Amino acid sequence: MQLSKITLTVVAALGVGLGAGMASTAFALDLYVDKKTKQIFTEGGPEREKIGSFTKVDDAPAESAVKADASDPTQLRRDRSAAMREKAASARLINDVAVLQERVKETESVHMKFDDRGLHFESKDGNFSMSWNGRLQVASQYNFINDPQANSSYLNSSAHETASLPNEFNSGMNIRQARLGAEGTFMKILDYKFEYDFSRANGTVAAGITDAFVRLNQSNALSYKLGSFKEPFSLEEAASNRYLTFIERHMSVNTFVDNPNTYKTGIGANYAIPRWQTGWAFMTEPVGAWSSASTSVNSGSSGNGNGNQNRNNGSGDMGWEGIARISGRPFMIDDTRFVHVGMSGGHTDVTNSYKSDGTFQGAGGTGGGGGMAFFAFPGTNVDRTNMLNTGNLTYGNAGSANQVRIDSYDRYAAEIWLNHGPWSVQGEYLRTNINGLGYNTGEHLTGAYGFVSYFLTGESKAYHVRNGAANRLRPRQPFG
């Protein structure tokens, strides 16, 4: 590492000041710093970098000059005084260089750089590191169906004619994500991550938290996690939304994974090697919701099945879940040609709270709440109108003939991903079984998606080993 400009300025100033006050016997001295050890040398060599030229005093000529002029007492005193000043100045120079050398070592104890991880700080021994990162995503949407002239009239549920279409989509623009976070390592075996999404906050601080965990890396393959993190479920959910093929995840993944909030608090473990990966977790309900339009776990019914989390409205105990995913590449030629397969499964306990008189109502009523709703919105986050909505799956008064109650649900998913150079084929099948009072055995909801993609410029999808999903794509050649 090069000395800072301030350091070089100090040393140069010393050299100039001393040169002006030294005798004619002074001469220039080049100093070099070793890039690895940070020691100062007077000679160049491998891994040594010149830091400047300085003035060194030769005492011998001054002493001989004193002896030559010994017959003149006044001149003798002057020469001795000059020699002493030169020696003192030389000593100060050596001391200043030593101080600067120590300061170089101190500044080298922490490295700072900017790379793919953002602004990155790391200690010299590698035991501690921290990276600041963030993302800002802006979404825009325009729907031609919003044109009133294009809306044909129809009979609504009250048998009245209206010109407004049901679930009419609105056009506009919003902030899709606004995240700021920090992550790093402790003592090389512990790492941490904290991330906050300002677009999720929805009026509460906790709702904006996404990742907030500490992870113990027992080995390169095996790690344990504690805190708030994503459920290990689904191929498309395992990939960051920065690396999705489309601008949003498929409706089936949003319905069964994202909308119930994939970020939950708990403990988990992950084992990953290049050919296969597995993760499991035991978790509570979500820390917070994406937005008021997407919360469903333990939410009350406000006409469309949405509401606040029960931890925020006092509607009852938290729900719990056990969940796991295993995936791998059984057929693999290299990182650009492989077949990925996997499966996920999880059981979630749902909270239901009833008032003392046995009535049940959603978050809008005091003392009631809970239940569960599944819903789907189109592939956009501008207008999150629920195209499909089950409504709250718990309704009716306790003990009444019309009481229906969801006590738990089980989720399953099967995934496949074929990658061959620029070609990629991906698909998933998801199923959610509903368990509880008033629901038949095997009653369920299903969803699936599939797509084919091709890179015109020849790149291939990258693979994230620990997540078992798509990773950051690096273009072969920058545009232009």
C-alpha positions as CSV (number, residue, x, y, z in Angstrom):
1,M,0.0,0.0,0.0
2,Q,1.3,3.5,-0.8
3,L,1.8,6.1,1.9
4,S,-1.0,8.7,2.0
5,K,-0.6,12.1,0.4
6,I,-0.5,13.6,3.9
7,T,2.4,11.4,4.9
8,L,4.4,12.1,1.8
9,T,3.8,15.9,2.3
10,V,5.1,15.7,5.9
11,V,8.2,13.8,4.9
12,A,8.9,16.1,1.9
13,A,8.5,19.1,4.1
14,L,11.0,17.7,6.5
15,G,13.5,17.0,3.7
16,V,13.2,20.6,2.3
17,G,13.5,22.2,5.7
18,L,16.5,20.2,6.7
19,G,18.2,20.7,3.3
20,A,18.0,24.4,3.7
21,G,19.7,24.4,7.1
22,M,22.4,21.8,6.4
23,A,26.0,22.3,5.4
24,S,27.1,21.9,1.8
25,T,28.2,18.4,2.7
26,A,24.6,17.1,2.9
27,F,23.4,14.9,0.1
28,A,20.0,13.4,-1.1
29,L,18.8,10.0,0.3
30,D,16.2,7.9,-1.5
31,L,13.8,5.9,0.9
32,Y,11.8,2.9,-0.1
33,V,8.9,1.1,1.6
34,D,8.4,-2.7,1.5
35,K,4.8,-3.4,0.3
36,K,4.4,-6.4,2.5
37,T,6.4,-5.6,5.7
38,K,6.0,-1.8,5.5
39,Q,9.6,-1.4,6.6
40,I,11.6,1.6,5.4
41,F,14.8,0.9,3.3
42,T,17.5,3.1,1.7
43,E,17.9,0.8,-1.3
44,G,15.4,-0.4,-3.8
45,G,14.5,-4.0,-4.4
46,P,11.7,-6.5,-5.2
47,E,8.4,-5.5,-3.6
48,R,9.9,-2.1,-2.6
49,E,8.3,1.2,-3.6
50,K,10.1,4.6,-3.6
51,I,8.4,7.1,-1.3
52,G,10.6,10.1,-1.9
53,S,14.1,11.7,-1.7
54,F,15.3,13.1,1.6
55,T,18.5,14.8,3.0
56,K,21.1,12.9,4.9
57,V,23.9,14.6,6.7
58,D,27.5,13.3,6.6
59,D,29.2,14.2,9.9
60,A,32.8,13.5,8.8
61,P,33.3,16.6,6.6
62,A,31.9,18.8,9.4
63,E,34.5,17.3,11.9
64,S,37.4,17.8,9.5
65,A,36.3,21.4,8.9
66,V,36.3,22.0,12.6
67,K,39.9,20.7,12.9
68,A,41.1,22.8,9.9
69,D,39.7,26.0,11.5
70,A,40.8,25.2,15.0
71,S,43.0,28.3,15.0
72,D,39.9,30.6,14.9
73,P,38.0,30.1,18.2
74,T,34.9,32.0,16.9
75,Q,34.7,30.0,13.7
76,L,35.3,26.8,15.8
77,R,32.2,27.6,18.0
78,R,30.2,28.4,14.9
79,D,31.2,25.1,13.2
80,R,30.5,23.1,16.3
81,S,27.1,24.7,16.7
82,A,26.2,24.0,13.0
83,A,27.3,20.4,13.4
84,M,25.2,20.0,16.5
85,R,22.1,21.5,14.7
86,E,22.7,19.1,11.7
87,K,23.0,16.1,14.0
88,A,19.8,17.1,15.8
89,A,18.0,17.7,12.6
90,S,19.1,14.3,11.3
91,A,17.9,12.6,14.4
92,R,14.5,14.3,14.2
93,L,14.3,13.2,10.5
94,I,15.0,9.6,11.5
95,N,12.5,9.8,14.3
96,D,9.8,11.3,12.1
97,V,10.3,8.6,9.5
98,A,9.9,5.9,12.2
99,V,6.7,7.5,13.4
100,L,5.3,7.6,9.8
101,Q,6.2,4.0,9.4
102,E,4.2,3.1,12.5
103,R,1.3,5.1,11.2
104,V,1.4,3.2,7.9
105,K,1.2,0.0,9.8
106,E,-1.8,1.3,11.7
107,T,-3.7,2.3,8.6
108,E,-2.9,-1.0,7.0
109,S,-4.7,-2.8,9.9
110,V,-8.1,-2.1,8.1
111,H,-8.5,-2.4,4.3
112,M,-11.3,-0.6,2.5
113,K,-12.5,-1.3,-1.0
114,F,-15.6,-1.1,-3.2
115,D,-16.6,-4.3,-5.1
116,D,-19.6,-6.5,-5.8
117,R,-20.4,-6.6,-2.1
118,G,-20.6,-2.8,-1.9
119,L,-18.4,-0.7,0.4
120,H,-16.2,-3.3,2.1
121,F,-14.0,-3.1,5.2
122,E,-11.7,-5.9,6.4
123,S,-9.1,-6.2,9.1
124,K,-5.6,-7.1,8.1
125,D,-5.8,-10.5,9.7
126,G,-9.1,-11.2,8.1
127,N,-10.9,-11.9,11.4
128,F,-13.4,-9.1,11.0
129,S,-15.2,-7.7,8.0
130,M,-18.2,-5.5,7.1
131,S,-19.9,-4.6,3.9
132,W,-22.5,-1.9,3.3
133,N,-24.9,-2.6,0.5
134,G,-28.4,-1.6,-0.7
135,R,-30.7,-1.6,-3.6
136,L,-33.4,0.6,-5.0
137,Q,-36.0,-0.8,-7.4
138,V,-38.6,1.4,-9.1
139,A,-41.6,-0.2,-10.7
140,S,-44.1,1.3,-13.2
141,Q,-47.3,-0.1,-14.7
142,Y,-49.8,1.0,-17.2
143,N,-53.0,-1.0,-17.9
144,F,-55.0,-0.3,-21.1
145,I,-58.0,-1.9,-19.5
146,N,-58.4,1.2,-17.3
147,D,-59.7,3.1,-20.3
148,P,-63.4,3.7,-19.4
149,Q,-64.4,3.5,-23.1
150,A,-63.0,0.0,-23.3
151,N,-65.0,-1.3,-20.4
152,S,-68.1,-3.1,-21.4
153,S,-71.0,-3.1,-19.0
154,Y,-71.9,-6.2,-17.0
155,L,-74.3,-7.2,-14.2
156,N,-72.7,-7.2,-10.8
157,S,-73.6,-9.4,-7.8
158,S,-76.6,-7.1,-7.1
159,A,-77.9,-7.6,-10.6
160,H,-77.2,-3.9,-11.3
161,E,-75.5,-2.9,-14.5
162,T,-72.2,-1.2,-14.1
163,A,-69.4,0.0,-16.4
164,S,-66.6,-0.8,-14.0
165,L,-64.8,-4.1,-14.4
166,P,-64.2,-6.2,-11.3
167,N,-60.6,-6.1,-10.0
168,E,-59.8,-3.2,-12.2
169,F,-56.1,-2.7,-12.3
170,N,-54.6,0.8,-11.7
171,S,-51.7,2.4,-13.5
172,G,-48.9,4.2,-11.7
173,M,-45.4,4.0,-10.3
174,N,-43.9,3.2,-6.9
175,I,-40.7,2.1,-5.1
176,R,-40.6,-1.7,-5.4
177,Q,-37.7,-2.0,-2.9
178,A,-35.6,0.4,-1.0
179,R,-33.1,-1.7,1.1
180,L,-30.1,-0.9,3.1
181,G,-28.0,-3.4,4.9
182,A,-24.7,-4.5,6.4
183,E,-23.1,-7.9,6.5
184,G,-19.7,-9.3,7.5
185,T,-17.7,-11.8,9.5
186,F,-16.5,-12.3,13.1
187,M,-13.4,-14.4,13.8
188,K,-13.7,-16.0,10.3
189,I,-16.3,-18.6,11.5
190,L,-19.2,-16.3,12.3
191,D,-21.0,-14.1,9.8
192,Y,-23.9,-11.8,10.2
193,K,-26.4,-9.9,8.1
194,F,-28.9,-7.1,8.8
195,E,-31.1,-5.7,6.1
196,Y,-34.0,-3.2,6.2
197,D,-36.5,-2.6,3.5
198,F,-38.1,0.8,3.8
199,S,-40.8,-0.1,1.3
200,R,-42.1,-2.9,3.6
201,A,-42.3,-0.9,6.8
202,N,-46.1,-0.3,6.7
203,G,-46.0,2.0,9.7
204,T,-44.0,-0.3,12.0
205,V,-40.3,-0.7,12.4
206,A,-40.3,-4.5,12.7
207,A,-42.2,-4.9,9.4
208,G,-39.3,-3.5,7.4
209,I,-36.8,-6.1,8.7
210,T,-35.9,-8.8,6.1
211,D,-32.6,-10.5,7.1
212,A,-31.4,-10.1,10.7
213,F,-29.3,-13.2,11.6
214,V,-26.0,-14.6,12.9
215,R,-24.6,-17.7,11.2
216,L,-22.0,-20.1,12.6
217,N,-20.0,-21.8,9.8
218,Q,-18.8,-25.1,11.2
219,S,-17.1,-25.9,7.9
220,N,-17.2,-24.6,4.4
221,A,-20.3,-26.8,3.8
222,L,-22.2,-26.9,7.1
223,S,-23.6,-23.7,8.8
224,Y,-26.2,-22.9,11.5
225,K,-28.4,-19.8,11.5
226,L,-30.3,-17.8,14.2
227,G,-32.5,-14.8,13.6
228,S,-34.8,-13.6,10.8
229,F,-34.2,-15.2,7.4
230,K,-35.9,-16.7,4.4
231,E,-37.7,-20.0,4.6
232,P,-35.9,-22.8,2.8
233,F,-38.6,-23.4,0.3
234,S,-39.0,-23.2,-3.5
235,L,-36.4,-22.8,-6.3
236,E,-37.6,-19.4,-7.4
237,E,-37.9,-18.1,-3.8
238,A,-34.4,-19.2,-3.0
239,A,-33.0,-16.8,-5.7
240,S,-32.7,-13.1,-4.9
241,N,-35.2,-10.9,-6.7
242,R,-32.1,-9.3,-8.3
243,Y,-31.5,-12.4,-10.3
244,L,-35.0,-13.5,-11.4
245,T,-35.7,-14.1,-15.0
246,F,-38.9,-12.0,-14.9
247,I,-39.5,-8.8,-12.9
248,E,-41.5,-10.7,-10.3
249,R,-41.8,-14.3,-9.0
250,H,-44.6,-16.4,-10.4
251,M,-48.1,-16.0,-8.9
252,S,-48.0,-19.5,-7.4
253,V,-44.8,-18.7,-5.5
254,N,-46.1,-15.4,-4.3
255,T,-49.3,-17.0,-3.2
256,F,-47.9,-19.9,-1.1
257,V,-44.5,-18.5,-0.1
258,D,-44.0,-14.8,-0.5
259,N,-47.3,-13.4,0.6
260,P,-47.4,-15.3,3.9
261,N,-43.9,-13.6,4.2
262,T,-41.0,-15.8,3.6
263,Y,-38.9,-13.9,6.2
264,K,-39.6,-15.5,9.6
265,T,-37.7,-15.7,12.9
266,G,-36.1,-19.0,14.1
267,I,-33.2,-21.3,13.8
268,G,-32.0,-23.3,10.8
269,A,-29.1,-25.2,9.3
270,N,-27.7,-25.5,5.8
271,Y,-25.4,-28.0,4.2
272,A,-24.1,-27.2,0.7
273,I,-21.5,-28.7,-1.6
274,P,-21.2,-28.1,-5.4
275,R,-23.4,-31.0,-6.3
276,W,-26.2,-30.7,-3.7
277,Q,-27.7,-28.6,-0.9
278,T,-30.2,-29.0,1.9
279,G,-31.6,-26.6,4.4
280,W,-34.1,-26.9,7.3
281,A,-35.6,-24.4,9.8
282,F,-37.9,-24.2,12.8
283,M,-39.5,-20.8,12.7
284,T,-42.2,-18.5,14.1
285,E,-44.6,-16.2,12.2
286,P,-43.1,-13.4,10.1
287,V,-41.3,-10.4,11.6
288,G,-43.3,-8.2,9.3
289,A,-45.3,-7.9,6.1
290,W,-44.4,-6.7,2.7
291,S,-47.2,-4.2,2.8
292,S,-50.8,-3.9,4.1
293,A,-51.9,-5.5,0.8
294,S,-50.0,-8.7,1.2
295,T,-50.1,-9.8,4.8
296,S,-52.0,-13.1,5.2
297,V,-50.5,-15.3,8.0
298,N,-52.6,-14.8,11.2
299,S,-54.3,-11.9,9.5
300,G,-57.8,-10.7,10.2
301,S,-60.5,-10.4,7.6
302,S,-61.1,-6.9,6.3
303,G,-63.3,-8.0,3.5
304,N,-60.5,-9.3,1.3
305,G,-58.6,-11.5,3.8
306,N,-55.8,-9.0,4.5
307,G,-54.8,-7.3,7.7
308,N,-52.0,-6.8,10.1
309,Q,-49.8,-9.5,11.7
310,N,-51.2,-10.8,14.9
311,R,-48.1,-9.9,16.8
312,N,-48.9,-6.2,16.0
313,N,-52.6,-6.3,16.8
314,G,-52.7,-8.6,19.8
315,S,-54.9,-11.2,18.2
316,G,-53.3,-14.3,19.8
317,D,-50.3,-16.5,20.0
318,M,-47.7,-16.8,17.3
319,G,-47.9,-19.6,14.8
320,W,-45.0,-22.1,14.3
321,E,-43.7,-24.0,11.4
322,G,-41.1,-26.7,10.5
323,I,-39.8,-26.5,6.9
324,A,-37.1,-28.0,4.8
325,R,-35.7,-28.1,1.2
326,I,-33.3,-30.4,-0.6
327,S,-31.9,-29.9,-4.1
328,G,-29.0,-30.9,-6.2
329,R,-27.5,-31.4,-9.6
330,P,-27.5,-35.1,-10.2
331,F,-26.4,-34.6,-13.9
332,M,-23.6,-32.1,-14.2
333,I,-20.9,-31.5,-16.8
334,D,-19.8,-28.1,-15.6
335,D,-21.4,-25.0,-14.1
336,T,-23.1,-24.1,-17.3
337,R,-24.5,-27.5,-18.2
338,F,-26.4,-29.4,-15.6
339,V,-29.8,-30.7,-14.5
340,H,-31.1,-29.4,-11.1
341,V,-33.9,-31.0,-9.2
342,G,-35.3,-30.5,-5.7
343,M,-38.2,-30.7,-3.4
344,S,-39.5,-28.7,-0.4
345,G,-42.0,-29.4,2.4
346,G,-43.3,-27.6,5.5
347,H,-46.0,-27.7,8.2
348,T,-47.4,-24.5,9.6
349,D,-49.5,-24.1,12.7
350,V,-52.1,-21.3,12.4
351,T,-53.3,-19.2,15.2
352,N,-57.1,-18.5,15.7
353,S,-58.4,-16.2,18.5
354,Y,-62.0,-15.9,19.5
355,K,-63.6,-13.4,21.8
356,S,-65.0,-14.4,25.1
357,D,-68.5,-14.7,23.7
358,G,-67.3,-17.1,21.0
359,T,-67.4,-14.7,18.1
360,F,-64.6,-14.6,15.6
361,Q,-63.7,-11.6,13.6
362,G,-60.5,-10.3,11.9
363,A,-58.0,-7.7,12.8
364,G,-60.7,-5.0,12.5
365,G,-62.4,-6.2,15.7
366,T,-61.0,-5.9,19.3
367,G,-60.0,-9.2,20.8
368,G,-60.4,-11.2,17.6
369,G,-58.0,-12.1,14.9
370,G,-55.9,-14.8,13.4
371,G,-56.8,-17.2,10.6
372,M,-55.2,-17.4,7.2
373,A,-55.8,-16.2,3.7
374,F,-54.1,-17.1,0.4
375,F,-54.3,-14.7,-2.5
376,A,-52.5,-13.9,-5.8
377,F,-51.8,-10.6,-7.6
378,P,-50.4,-10.1,-11.1
379,G,-46.7,-10.0,-11.8
380,T,-46.3,-6.4,-10.7
381,N,-45.9,-4.6,-7.4
382,V,-47.6,-1.3,-8.5
383,D,-51.2,-2.5,-8.3
384,R,-51.3,-5.5,-6.0
385,T,-55.1,-6.1,-6.6
386,N,-55.9,-9.7,-5.5
387,M,-56.9,-11.5,-8.7
388,L,-57.5,-14.7,-6.7
389,N,-58.4,-14.6,-3.0
390,T,-59.6,-17.4,-0.6
391,G,-60.6,-14.8,2.0
392,N,-60.0,-15.7,5.6
393,L,-60.1,-19.5,5.9
394,T,-61.4,-19.1,9.5
395,Y,-64.9,-17.7,10.0
396,G,-68.1,-18.2,12.0
397,N,-68.7,-18.2,15.7
398,A,-67.1,-20.9,17.9
399,G,-69.4,-23.8,18.4
400,S,-71.9,-22.7,15.8
401,A,-73.0,-24.9,12.9
402,N,-71.4,-22.7,10.4
403,Q,-68.0,-22.5,12.1
404,V,-65.0,-23.1,9.8
405,R,-61.5,-23.0,11.2
406,I,-58.0,-23.5,9.6
407,D,-55.7,-25.0,12.2
408,S,-52.7,-25.7,10.0
409,Y,-51.5,-26.1,6.4
410,D,-48.9,-28.2,4.7
411,R,-46.9,-27.0,1.7
412,Y,-45.1,-29.1,-0.8
413,A,-43.1,-28.1,-3.9
414,A,-41.2,-30.0,-6.6
415,E,-38.7,-28.1,-8.8
416,I,-36.6,-28.7,-11.9
417,W,-34.0,-26.6,-13.8
418,L,-32.2,-27.6,-16.9
419,N,-29.3,-25.5,-18.0
420,H,-27.2,-25.9,-21.2
421,G,-25.1,-22.8,-22.0
422,P,-27.4,-19.9,-22.9
423,W,-30.5,-22.2,-22.8
424,S,-32.4,-22.6,-19.6
425,V,-35.7,-24.4,-18.7
426,Q,-37.2,-24.0,-15.3
427,G,-40.5,-25.1,-13.6
428,E,-42.1,-25.8,-10.3
429,Y,-45.3,-27.4,-8.9
430,L,-46.6,-26.2,-5.5
431,R,-49.4,-27.6,-3.4
432,T,-50.9,-26.4,-0.1
433,N,-53.1,-28.7,2.0
434,I,-55.7,-27.1,4.3
435,N,-56.3,-28.8,7.7
436,G,-58.9,-27.8,10.3
437,L,-62.5,-27.8,11.3
438,G,-64.9,-27.9,8.3
439,Y,-62.2,-28.9,5.8
440,N,-62.2,-32.3,4.2
441,T,-59.1,-34.5,4.2
442,G,-56.9,-33.7,1.3
443,E,-58.5,-30.3,0.6
444,H,-55.9,-28.3,-1.1
445,L,-54.8,-25.4,-3.4
446,T,-52.2,-25.9,-6.2
447,G,-50.1,-23.8,-8.5
448,A,-47.4,-24.3,-11.1
449,Y,-45.2,-22.4,-13.6
450,G,-42.7,-23.1,-16.3
451,F,-40.6,-21.1,-18.8
452,V,-37.7,-21.3,-21.3
453,S,-35.1,-18.6,-21.6
454,Y,-32.2,-18.0,-23.9
455,F,-29.3,-15.5,-23.8
456,L,-28.8,-13.9,-27.2
457,T,-25.3,-12.7,-26.2
458,G,-24.2,-16.2,-25.1
459,E,-24.1,-15.9,-21.3
460,S,-25.2,-18.7,-19.1
461,K,-27.2,-18.6,-15.8
462,A,-24.9,-18.6,-12.8
463,Y,-25.5,-21.1,-9.9
464,H,-25.5,-20.2,-6.2
465,V,-24.2,-23.3,-4.4
466,R,-25.3,-22.4,-0.9
467,N,-28.9,-21.4,-2.0
468,G,-29.2,-24.0,-4.8
469,A,-30.6,-21.3,-7.1
470,A,-29.8,-18.7,-9.7
471,N,-27.0,-16.2,-8.9
472,R,-25.6,-13.0,-10.2
473,L,-25.1,-12.9,-14.0
474,R,-21.9,-11.3,-15.4
475,P,-22.1,-10.1,-19.0
476,R,-19.3,-11.4,-21.3
477,Q,-18.8,-7.9,-22.6
478,P,-19.9,-4.6,-21.2
479,F,-22.4,-2.7,-23.3
480,G,-20.6,-0.4,-25.7
